[in-house]
Amino acid sequence: MTSEPSQSGAARYVLFDVDGTLIDAVDNQRLVWRTWAERYGLDPDEVYRVALRTRPMETFAQVAPDQDPEECLAALHELEDDDVRSGAYTAFDGASELLSTLRPGSWALVTSNYEHRVRGRFARTGLPVPEVLVDAAAVEEGKPSPVPYLQAAARLGAEPEDCLVIEDAPSGVESGLRAGMTVWGVNTPAAVDGVHRHFGSLSEAVRDVLAFVSGPRLHGLEGSAAVERS
């Protein structure tokens, strides 16, 4: 078993992904893509299958190569904005407790979505918004590039080795690892490849996340399984 990146005596920070990590938006995403697919006369299930593993422009190229990708994107953004205003959202168990307990300036959000949508979802679920929020418009390279997480660390005044990334998706995990940060996975039945620790749910990770930011060193791995990193 390999150890997590070495920890200094400096302050610690937590960088959170949003969708799938703090907010459960799977049903919303599925509905948005279904509505979009129906507008273009496409098979909703096939479109969603492609959308799960590609970025929107790549999705359009595969499922609607004869359509103007900019128009496709505008239609998708319209549906996503409507969903933020009218869709039903829930925060994962433990999200409110965790974010409300973390000291201001010790955490950030790093998302492939856009800031106005994140703020809308957080307002509807009662979650606090931190000072630092790195969204899709803030970086030229999104996840799995390390750029989003590195930008968040820089804006917090943190060194990468003092940052803990909380993620649920392979691209986000890769982004955090490439940034040289400790990465824990949540809300998946099995560990995403590369994570240093895996928790079946966000609520199971709350105690350990708070311990990471408050302690001079992380003591032990009780409460979850440590995952070997190759």
N, C-alpha and C positions, 0 to 999 in steps of 0.2 A: 504494500500500500504506500502510495506517495503522500506526502504531507501537503497541507495548504501552503500558499505563499507565505513566507516569513512575515511576522507581524512586528512592527516597530512599536515604540512607546507613545507614538503620536496619536492624535485624535483619530477616531474611526468614522466612516461615513457609509451610508447605505444608498444604493442606486436601484430604483425599482422600475421594471417594465410595468405597463398598465394593463392592457387587454390580456386576459387569461391569467394575470398575476394578482392584480388588485381588484379588477372588475370583471365580472362574468358577462362577456358580450358575445358568446358563441351564437345564441339564438338570434341576436340582432344582426350579426354579420351574415348568417345564413339567409335571413329574410331580405336583407339589402341586396345580396347577390341574386336571390331568386327573383326579386322584383326587377332588377337590372336585366337579367337574362330574358325574362318574359317580354320586356320592351323590345328586345332584338330578336325575338322568336327563337331563342336558343334553349337547349335542355338545361334547366336550373341545376340539376344534380351534377352534370358534367362540368358546368361552369364553376360551381362551388368546389368541386374536386381539384380543378386546376388552380383556382384562386387561393386555396389553402397552402400551396407550395410555391407560388410565384408572386411577384409584385404586380400591381394592376396593369401596367403597360405590357408586361410579359403575358399576363392573362388575356388581354385583348388581342394580342398578336396570335395567340393560339386558338382562341375560341371564336374570334370575330375579325379575321384578317382582312376582310373586305370593308370594314368600317373605319371611319376616321378615329384614330386613338384619342385625340384630344376631345372629341365629342363624347366618346365613351367615358373618358375620365370625368368630364363635366357632369354627365348624367349620374355617374357613381357618386360623385361628391354631393350632388343635390340630394340623392337618396340618403346618404350618410348624415347630412345635416338635418334632414327631416327626422331621421331616426333619433338623433340626439335630443330633439325637441319633444318627440312624442313616444319614443320607444320605452319599454320597461327595462330598467337596469337594476342589478343588485351587486353590492360589493361582496367579495368573498369573506367568509367568517374570519375574523382576526384582523382584517384590514383597518377598520376604524380604531380598534384598540392600539394597534401597532403604530399607525401614523400619528395618532394623537399623543402618544407617549414619547416619541422621538423628539429630541430637542431641535428647535429651529436652527437651520443652517447645517444640520447633520445629515440631511437626506435630499434626494432629488428624484425626479421622474425622467425616464428616458424612453421615449415612445416613437414608433413608426407612424403614429397618427398625427393629427394636427392639434395645436394647443387649444383652439376654441372648442373643439369637440371634447377634449379631455376635461377642460373646465366645466363644460356643460354636463358631462357625465358625473363629475365629482360633486357638482352642485346638487344634482338630483339624488345622489346616494349619500350626501352628507359628509363626504371625505374632505379633509383639509388639503389645500394645494400648497406645495412648498415654494420657496423663493426661486429655486432653479428647476426649470422644465425644459428639457431638450426634445424638440419635436422634429417632424419630417422636414419642416422648412428651415430648421436651424443648421442643417448639415448637408453637404453635397453627397456624402457617402452614408447610406443607411446601414443598419445591421444586415449582414454579419461583419461589416467593417468595424474596427475598434473605435472609429472616430466619434460616434455618439456618446459612448461611455467616457472616452477621454475628454471630450468637451465638458461633460457634466462634472467630472472631477476637477478640471481646471477652473470652472466657474465657482466651485465650492472651495477652491484653494487647497485641494487634497492631492496627495500623491496616489497613484494607482494602487500601490501595494497596501494602502490604508482603506481601500474601498471594497465593500461587499455588494455584489450584484445579485438581485433576486429576479429570476426569470422562469418562464415556463416553456419557451420555444427554442428549438435548436439554433436558429439564426441568432437569437439574443444571447444564448449561452456562448456561442462561438465569438460573438462580439466582445463579451466581457472577458473571456479567456485571452483573446488577442490583445486586449487592453492591459493585460498583466494583473487582473484583479481576481479576488476570491469570488467564486460563482456558486450559488446554491440554487437548486431547482425546486419548484413547488407546483402543486396542482396537476401532477401527472401520475398515472399509476406506476410507471417505471421511470427510472432515472434517465434523463437526457444525457447522451454521451458527452463526457468531459466535465460534468459538474463535480465539485468537491464534496458536496453533500446533497442528499435528496430528501424531500419531505413530501408526503402524499398530499398534504393540504397546506395552505398558507397558515392556518390557525396553529398547526403543529410546529411551525417555525418561529412563532412570535417570541417565545422566551429566549431562544438562541440568538435571534437577530438583536434583541435588546442587550443580551450579554455581550455580543460582538462589539457594539458601539460603546458600551459602558466600561468594559474591562480592559486592563493593560495588555492582557493576552487572552486568547480563547482557550479555556480549560476543558479538555475532554470532548467527546463526541456523543455524550449521552443524549437520549431522546430521539435519535434518528440514526440512520445508517450512513457511515462514511463510504464514499464511493471511490474506488481506485481510478486514478487518472493516468491514461497512457501517454 
